[in-house]
Amino acid sequence: MTTTSTFDPARYLSLVNGKEYLEVKWRLVWLRSEHPDAVIDTDLVAHANGEAIFRAQVTIPERGSSTGWGSEDAQSFGDFIEKAETKAIGRALAALGYGTQFCGDFDFGSTTGRLVDSPVTMAPNNITEGSFERRQPGSELAATDRQRNLIQLLARELMLTGNTLDDLSREQTGKSLTDLSRQNASSVIAALKLRQSPQSVKSA
């Protein structure tokens, strides 16, 4: 049994190193919105020496199935077992078309800090212009996830590249996108809204 999907993946994309990325949790929502009867099976294939390897199979009745593999280690993540399972599920979903265009040819950030799902905790020297990495707490409160998501949404609607968006941020606040405070983020959002054609946009 299938249903008509109302899920719009573009609304849930994150920007990582200037590229759009769809987190595994949203791929799952996308899958369930179209195929609530889909079956997801995971198997811990190996768990030794601080490393876990998972195999995941996603099956859509009468439509097909795919398999994904994921591995992680304790040095990279404290919850490496869960991360390995998430990676395996994400790859299986991508193979079925749920997020394939937003996961870097199944690399999942292998060259940008071993991205698994939510784009956080990547090494600072891997951050490039356009990245929305969370800044470390300092004298000012960091921009909220809601602010960052709204900036991403507005930028996509305006068809701005990661570099252009970063330039706008520096022009408005003197800060890059990787170092926005809540006040800075509000300034960037206001500037983006001014560039829009009249439309209803939720305030930050």
N, C-alpha and C positions, 0 to 999 in steps of 0.2 A: 504494500500500500504506500502511495506517495502523496504528498500534498504540494500545493503551489507555494513556492518559496517567496517570502517577503524579506528575506535577509539581504542586506546590501553590504558586502564586505568592505567597500570603500569607506564606509563610515567608521570602521574599526581598525584602520591601518595605523601603525606606528612608524615613525621615521627613525631609522638606524643607519648612521653613517651616510645620510643623504638618500637612502633607499627605503622604499616602502616595505613593511613587513607585517604579516598577519599572524598574530599570536595563535598558538594551538587551541586555546580555549575558544577563540572566535571561529576557528575552523570547525570545531565540534558543534557550536551553535548553528553554523551554516548547514552542516550535515544533518542535524536533527530537524532543522526547519524544513528540509526537503524530504528526508527519509527517516521519520521517527522510528521506523522498524529496523534500522541499520544495527548490525551487531559488531561490537568491538571486543576482540580477545587479545590479551597480552600475556606474555610468558617470560619469566625471568630465566634466560638461557644460561647465564653465568654470573656468579657473584663470588669473587675471590680477590685477595690482595688489594682491597680497596677499589675495585672496579666492578661495575655492573653492566651487563649487556641484556637488552630486552628485544623481543620480537613482538610486533603488533600486527594483527590482521583485522582489517575493516571490511565487512561484507554488507553489501546492499542487496537484499533479496531480489532475485531475478534481474539484477543489473550488473553484478560483478563484484570482485573483491581485489584487495591489494595488500601487500605486506611491506612493513617498514622495520628497519633495525635502528637501534640507538644505544650508544655506550657513553658512560661518563665515569669519572673517578673521584675519589674522596678529596684529592688535592684541589680540584676545581670547584666542587660543590659539597657542602655539608650534607645536603639531601640528594646525593648523587644517584641513589636508586630511583627516587621519584623523577629526577631530571632525565635519566636514561629512558624511563617509561614514556615520559612526555615526548621526548625526541622521536621515539619509535612510532608513537601514535601520529605525531605531526607529519612524519614522512609517509606513512601509509595514507593519511588523508590527502596529502599533496599528490600522491600517485593517482588518486581518484579524481583529481582536479580541484580539490578544495584547498586553495591557497598556493597552487603550483607557481603562479606568476608572481607570488610575493615571498618566495623562500630561497631565492638565489640558487636555482638548479639543485636543490636538495643539500646545499652546503651548510645551511643553517648557521652561517656566521663563522665557518671554520677559519676564515682569514680575518675576522673582525672581533675576536674575543670569545669564541666558542659559545655563540648565542644558542640558547635552548628554547626558551619561550619568551617570557617577558623581558624586554631589552633593558636590563639593568646589570650593574656590577661588572661592566666590561673594563678592561685596563685602560687608564687614561691615555697612554700613548697609542691606543688604537682608535681614539675618537677623532673624527674628521669633521669638516664643516658640514652642517646639516644634521648632525646627530642630536638626538634629544635625550642624551644620557642625563640621569638625575645628578644635580650638583651636590656636593657635600654640604651639610649644614654649616653655616657660618654666622656672621653678625646679622645677616638678613635671612628671613625665611625663604626657602627655595620655592620656586614656582610649583603650583599644585599639578597633579596629574590632569585634573579637569581643565586647567589653563593650557597645558601643553597639548592636550587632545584637541582643544578648540583651535589653537594655533595651526595644528596640522590640518584640521578640517578646512579652515579658511584658506590656507595656502593651496590646498588641492583645488578648491573651488576657483581660485585665482590663477591656477596652473603655474605656480611659482616653483622653481627648482630649489633644492636644498641650499645651494650657494647663494641664490638670490634672497632667500628667506633669511639666511644668516647675515647677509649684507644689510638687509632692512633692520634686523635686530640691532646690529652695531650702530647703524645710523640713528635709530630712535633712542637707544639706551647706553651705547658705548660698551655693550656686553654681547658676547656670542650666545648662540642658542644653548650652548652647554652650561652657561653660567647665569641663567636668568633667575632673578628673585621674583617674588609675587608681584611687586610693584613694576618691575621691568616687563614681566609677562603681560600685565594689563596694558602697558604702553604699546607693546607689539600688537596685541589684539585690537586696540583702538585704531592703530595705523592700518591694519589689514581691513578692518571694517570700512574705513574711509575709501579704500580702493574698490570696494564691492559696488555692484549695481544695487539699487534699493531692493532689499529682501529681508525677510525676518530671520534674524540670527540670534540664537540664545546668548545672553550676556554671560561673561565670565564671573 
